[in-house]
Amino acid sequence: MPASILKRLVIILCIAFSGAVIAAEKTVEIFAIDYPPYTIVDNQNNLSGVDIEVVRASFAQVGIEVKFSTAPWERIRKNLEHGYIAGYTSCARRPAREAYILFSNKVSEANQVALMAVNTDDRKLINQADFQRYKVTAIEGWAIQKELESKGIPHNKTQDMDSGIRSVLFRDIDIFYIGELTALYRARQLGLQDKIKTKRLADKDSVHFYLCLSRTYPGNLQLLEQFNTGLERIKASGELDGIYESYF
């Protein structure tokens, strides 16, 4: 075979191979666990939720398709640490994670709030210490219930989310202490969203959640930049607000 033809074939093959690589890079697998309403895993392992939709929409802005998968958290954490998977949504920033995770711009946040009936007078509720003025309940065994216990704040205990929401509407409870978006999402499912309100406390900081990418997974530095670009685009266009409106 003449050298000129052989050279031409090599060039064609290189172009074809490069195209295949580029195409492959336009799909990324991101893992998640069940944490409604941020990430929701149904009985068939289909994933939805606020953060799932935000991640999908952000990547779509830069031409990347996302495949979402689920696995136990500890397995996901180890795979991120060793670079076996690309990423996970959504996780909080912790010092121990900095060594093996690249954190995106903020995807969402969690706030611990006072959930009340809409007609509850909350003018004297500023800080958590003001709970002393109200009848408060929290879900027994949850971290935020144990927080009230450790601080000596008097409170009742409820068994689950539904009973906590109903207690401020149909019982003599003033405040249900709970995560804001989780409670609003469930209240909407119960058809009670118009009967409740939430109030954030001045002395309780938000916990931010991020898309977390493995530092050692190939191409993740570029992937992080692409995601952040897409995230800013959906914020500017109003698409991000639309995602939240569809859940709450």
C-alpha positions in Angstrom: 0.0 0.0 0.0 1.4 3.4 -1.0 2.6 5.5 2.0 0.3 8.4 1.1 -2.8 6.2 1.2 -1.6 4.6 4.5 -1.1 8.0 6.0 -4.6 9.0 4.9 -6.1 6.0 6.5 -4.3 6.6 9.8 -5.6 10.2 9.8 -9.2 9.0 9.1 -9.0 6.4 11.9 -7.6 9.0 14.4 -10.4 11.4 13.6 -13.0 8.6 14.0 -11.5 7.5 17.3 -11.4 11.1 18.6 -15.1 11.5 17.6 -16.0 8.3 19.6 -14.1 9.6 22.6 -15.9 13.0 22.5 -19.2 11.2 22.1 -18.5 9.0 25.1 -17.6 12.0 27.2 -21.1 13.5 26.6 -22.6 11.0 29.0 -21.6 10.9 32.6 -22.9 8.6 35.4 -23.7 10.3 38.7 -24.8 8.4 41.8 -27.3 9.3 44.5 -29.1 7.9 47.5 -32.7 8.4 48.6 -33.0 11.8 50.4 -36.3 13.4 49.5 -36.9 15.9 48.1 -33.3 16.5 47.0 -32.9 13.0 45.6 -35.7 10.5 45.4 -35.3 6.8 44.6 -38.5 4.9 43.9 -39.2 1.1 44.2 -37.8 0.6 40.6 -34.6 2.5 41.4 -35.8 5.4 39.2 -34.3 8.7 40.4 -36.0 12.1 40.6 -35.8 15.0 43.0 -34.8 18.7 43.1 -31.0 18.1 43.0 -31.4 15.4 40.3 -33.3 17.8 38.1 -30.8 20.6 38.7 -27.8 18.4 37.9 -29.6 17.1 34.7 -30.5 20.6 33.5 -27.1 22.0 34.2 -25.3 19.4 32.3 -27.8 19.6 29.4 -26.8 23.2 29.0 -23.3 22.1 28.0 -24.4 19.1 25.9 -23.8 16.4 28.5 -26.3 13.7 29.2 -26.5 12.2 32.8 -27.2 8.6 33.7 -28.3 8.5 37.4 -27.6 5.4 39.5 -28.0 4.5 43.1 -26.0 2.4 45.6 -25.4 2.3 49.4 -23.7 5.5 50.6 -20.6 3.8 52.0 -19.9 2.1 48.6 -20.4 5.4 46.8 -18.0 7.1 49.2 -15.2 4.5 48.7 -15.7 4.6 44.9 -15.3 8.4 44.9 -12.2 8.1 47.0 -10.6 5.6 44.6 -11.8 7.3 41.4 -13.9 4.4 40.3 -17.0 6.6 39.7 -17.3 10.2 38.4 -19.5 11.7 41.0 -22.3 11.9 43.5 -25.2 14.3 44.2 -25.6 15.9 46.6 -23.2 16.1 49.5 -22.2 18.6 52.1 -18.7 19.9 52.3 -16.6 18.2 55.0 -12.8 18.7 55.7 -12.2 14.9 55.4 -13.7 14.9 51.9 -11.5 17.7 50.5 -8.7 15.2 49.7 -10.7 13.2 47.2 -13.7 15.3 46.1 -14.0 18.3 43.8 -17.0 20.4 45.0 -19.1 22.2 42.5 -20.8 25.6 43.1 -23.8 25.3 45.4 -26.6 23.1 44.1 -29.1 23.4 47.0 -29.2 23.9 50.8 -30.9 22.5 53.9 -32.4 24.6 56.7 -33.8 23.6 60.0 -36.9 25.6 60.5 -40.0 26.1 62.7 -43.0 24.8 60.8 -46.3 26.3 62.0 -49.9 26.8 61.1 -50.2 30.0 58.9 -52.0 31.9 61.7 -49.4 31.2 64.4 -48.0 34.4 65.9 -44.2 34.1 65.4 -43.2 37.6 66.1 -41.2 36.6 69.2 -39.5 33.7 67.4 -36.0 34.8 66.4 -33.5 32.3 67.7 -33.7 28.7 68.8 -33.8 29.7 72.4 -37.2 31.4 71.7 -38.7 27.9 71.4 -39.2 28.2 75.2 -42.2 30.4 74.4 -43.9 27.7 72.3 -45.1 24.1 72.4 -42.6 22.3 70.2 -42.3 18.9 68.7 -39.7 17.0 66.7 -39.3 13.5 65.3 -38.2 11.1 67.9 -34.6 9.8 67.4 -33.7 12.3 64.6 -30.6 14.4 65.0 -32.6 17.7 65.4 -34.7 16.1 68.2 -31.5 15.1 70.0 -30.2 18.6 69.4 -33.2 20.0 71.4 -32.7 17.4 74.0 -29.0 18.3 74.4 -29.8 22.0 74.8 -32.4 21.4 77.4 -35.2 22.8 75.2 -38.6 21.4 76.3 -40.4 19.5 73.5 -42.7 16.7 72.6 -41.8 13.9 70.3 -43.6 12.7 67.2 -43.1 9.5 65.3 -42.9 10.7 61.7 -43.2 13.6 59.3 -46.9 13.3 58.7 -47.9 13.3 62.4 -45.5 16.3 63.0 -47.1 18.4 60.2 -50.6 17.5 61.4 -49.8 18.2 65.0 -49.4 22.0 64.3 -52.7 22.0 62.5 -55.0 19.7 64.5 -53.4 19.5 67.9 -52.1 21.9 70.6 -48.5 22.1 69.1 -47.2 25.5 67.9 -43.9 24.4 66.2 -42.7 21.3 64.4 -38.9 21.5 64.2 -37.8 20.0 60.9 -35.8 20.4 57.7 -37.5 23.0 55.5 -37.7 21.5 52.0 -38.3 18.0 53.3 -41.4 19.2 55.2 -42.7 21.5 52.4 -42.4 18.6 49.9 -44.3 16.3 52.2 -46.9 18.9 53.1 -47.6 19.4 49.4 -48.1 15.6 49.0 -50.6 15.7 51.8 -52.4 18.7 50.3 -51.6 20.9 53.4 -49.1 23.3 51.9 -51.5 26.3 52.0 -52.2 25.7 55.7 -48.6 25.9 57.0 -45.6 28.3 57.0 -42.0 28.0 58.0 -39.6 30.3 59.7 -35.8 30.1 59.6 -33.9 30.9 62.8 -31.2 33.6 63.0 -28.8 31.4 64.9 -29.1 28.3 62.6 -26.8 28.3 59.5 -27.8 26.6 56.2 -26.1 23.4 55.2 -25.1 23.7 51.5 -25.1 20.7 49.1 -22.9 20.3 46.1 -22.3 18.0 43.1 -19.3 16.0 44.3 -16.8 14.7 41.7 -13.9 12.3 42.3 -10.6 14.1 42.1 -8.9 11.1 40.5 -11.6 10.2 37.9 -10.4 11.1 34.4 -11.6 14.4 33.0 -13.3 15.6 36.2 -11.6 19.0 36.3 -13.1 19.8 33.0 -16.4 18.2 33.9 -16.6 20.4 37.0 -16.1 23.6 34.9 -18.7 22.4 32.5 -21.2 21.7 35.3 -20.6 25.1 37.0 -21.1 26.8 33.6 -24.4 25.0 33.1 -25.6 25.7 36.6 -25.0 29.5 36.2 -27.0 29.3 32.9 -30.1 27.7 34.5 -29.9 30.2 37.3 -29.8 33.1 34.9 -32.6 31.8 32.7 -35.0 31.0 35.5 -35.0 27.3 34.8 -33.7 26.7 38.4 -36.6 28.5 39.9 -39.0 26.5 37.7 -37.5 23.2 39.1 -38.2 24.3 42.6 -41.7 25.5 41.8 -42.5 22.0 40.4 -41.7 20.4 43.7 -43.0 23.0 46.2 
